[in-house]
Amino acid sequence: MFLLDYLYREYRKTMYKTVIIGPAYPFRGGIASFNERLAAEMQAGGDSARIETFTLQYPGILFPGKTQYADSPARPDTDISRSINSIWPPSWIRTGMRIRKEKPDIVIFRYWLPFMAPCFGTMAGIIGKNRHTKILSIVDNIIPHERRPGDSLLTNYFVRHINGFLAMSEAVLSELSSFDNDKPRIYSPHPVFDNFGESISREQALEKLGLDPGYRYILFFGLVRKYKGLDIMINAFANRAFRNMKIKLLVAGEFYTPREPYDEMIKEHGLEKDIIIHPSFVPDSEVASWFCASDIVAQPYRSATQSGVTQIGYHFNKPMLVTDVGGLSEIIPHGRGGYVVNPDPQAVADALLDFFNNNRHSEYSEGIRTEKEKFSWKRLVDNIYSLSELVNK
C-alpha cells in the first residue's frame, strides 16, 4: 500500500498545472527573479507553470526608485502574461475570471506588501469559486517593515481568500497567527539564488568594477531603505581600527530613502575615501562582480524576514554578517559561515574586525558552501505541492 501511495504521488506531481501571480519580467527585483526561477524549476520537474504579472505594478507617484523595469532580457524558458493593473479593479476581475475558467491545480500569490491586498484578495476570491484550484500564497512579509495605517485591515482581506500559506522564515510563519490560526501553513527556506551566473575570479571582478586589488572589501548590497541599517554599517565602519587596515566598504544599490543623511554621516566620520557608493540598481548581469569582488557581505538590518541577499551570498560562497532580527539568524550559521550579531555599530564592527584579523575567509566560505545544500529549489517546489495537498485535509 505504501509503495502504491508513493507511486501515485510521484505520478500526480507530473500533472500539476500552476499559475504564479506576482512580479516578473519586464519588472525588475528579487521577487521577479524568484518567481521566474520558481516557474523554471516547476517546468524542469515536468509540471506546467506560468506567471501572471502586471501591466502596472506601482503608480509612478508611489514608486521611490528610478525605474520599475529590468534592462536585461527575459528568461527564454518562462511563460509570462501581463494582465494585472494593481489599481484598476476591472483588470482584477477580468484576469481572475479567466484563470477561474482555466482551472489550474494551484495558484500562488506572492504577498509582500499590503498595497497588493485589494488586487490579490479580489482575484483569489474569484478564482477560488471554481472549486478546483488551490489558492496558496508565498508570504514574504505578512507585517511590512515600514508600517502604515490600514495595513492590518488590508492583509486580513487578503488572508481571508487564501487556502494555505508558505513562509520562508519561521518569523513570518509566527506572524501569520495574528491573521489566521486555522489554514494550512508550512515553512520552507528561501532557496539559493543561483540565477545570477557563475562565480568569477576576484581579479576579474575587481577589474570589472575598477577596484584596487590591494584592498579587501565589505559589501552592503541591495535597495537602501531605513530598516536595512546602512547607518549602522557606516557607524560600525567608522571604528578607528579599520583605518589601520586596507579595507573599504562597498554600497551597491539604489536609494529608496533620501541619500543625503548617509553622505553627511560619511563626511562627518571622514570616510569619503573609504566608502564606495554605487547608488543604482544592480542588474542581474553585474551581480556576480559585486559579490566576487567582496570578502564578506554585511546585512546590519533593524528588522527582517528572510533575505534574497543572503541567498545570493550563498550562491557565491560568501561569508556573511547578519543581525539577529526576524528570520536572518535562521539562515546564517554563526561561527561557521559568518556572524549573527545585535543590530548596533559596536557589535557589527567587532565581528568584522574578527573576520579580517583572524583571516576567517577560507573557513567561513567552506562553511557557507556546506550549509547551502539545505536551500534547494526542488525542496521549495516539493513543499508547495505538499501544502496544496494539506488544503484537502
HELIX and SHEET records of a PDB file:
HELIX    1   1 PHE A    2  LYS A   13  1                                  12    
HELIX    2   2 GLY A   30  ALA A   44  1                                  15    
HELIX    3   3 GLY A   60  LEU A   62  5                                   3    
HELIX    4   4 PRO A   89  GLU A  102  1                                  14    
HELIX    5   5 PRO A  114  MET A  116  5                                   3    
HELIX    6   6 ALA A  117  ILE A  127  1                                  11    
HELIX    7   7 GLY A  128  ASN A  130  5                                   3    
HELIX    8   8 ASP A  151  ARG A  160  1                                  10    
HELIX    9   9 GLU A  170  GLU A  175  1                                   6    
HELIX   10  10 LEU A  176  SER A  178  5                                   3    
HELIX   11  11 ARG A  202  LEU A  209  1                                   8    
HELIX   12  12 LYS A  226  LYS A  228  5                                   3    
HELIX   13  13 LEU A  230  PHE A  237  1                                   8    
HELIX   14  14 ARG A  240  ASN A  244  5                                   5    
HELIX   15  15 GLU A  260  HIS A  269  1                                  10    
HELIX   16  16 ASP A  284  ALA A  293  1                                  10    
HELIX   17  17 GLY A  308  HIS A  315  1                                   8    
HELIX   18  18 LEU A  328  ILE A  331  1                                   4    
HELIX   19  19 PRO A  345  ASN A  357  1                                  13    
HELIX   20  20 HIS A  361  GLU A  371  1                                  11    
HELIX   21  21 LYS A  372  LYS A  374  5                                   3    
HELIX   22  22 TRP A  377  LEU A  390  1                                  14    
SHEET    1   A 7 ILE A  80  ASN A  85  0                                        
SHEET    2   A 7 SER A  48  LEU A  56  1                                        
SHEET    3   A 7 LYS A  17  ILE A  21  1                                        
SHEET    4   A 7 ILE A 106  TYR A 111  1                                        
SHEET    5   A 7 LYS A 134  VAL A 139  1                                        
SHEET    6   A 7 GLY A 164  ALA A 167  1                                        
SHEET    7   A 7 ARG A 185  TYR A 187  1                                        
SHEET    1   B 6 ILE A 275  HIS A 278  0                                        
SHEET    2   B 6 ILE A 247  ALA A 252  1                                        
SHEET    3   B 6 ARG A 216  PHE A 221  1                                        
SHEET    4   B 6 ILE A 296  GLN A 299  1                                        
SHEET    5   B 6 MET A 320  THR A 323  1                                        
SHEET    6   B 6 GLY A 338  VAL A 341  1                                        
END                                                                             
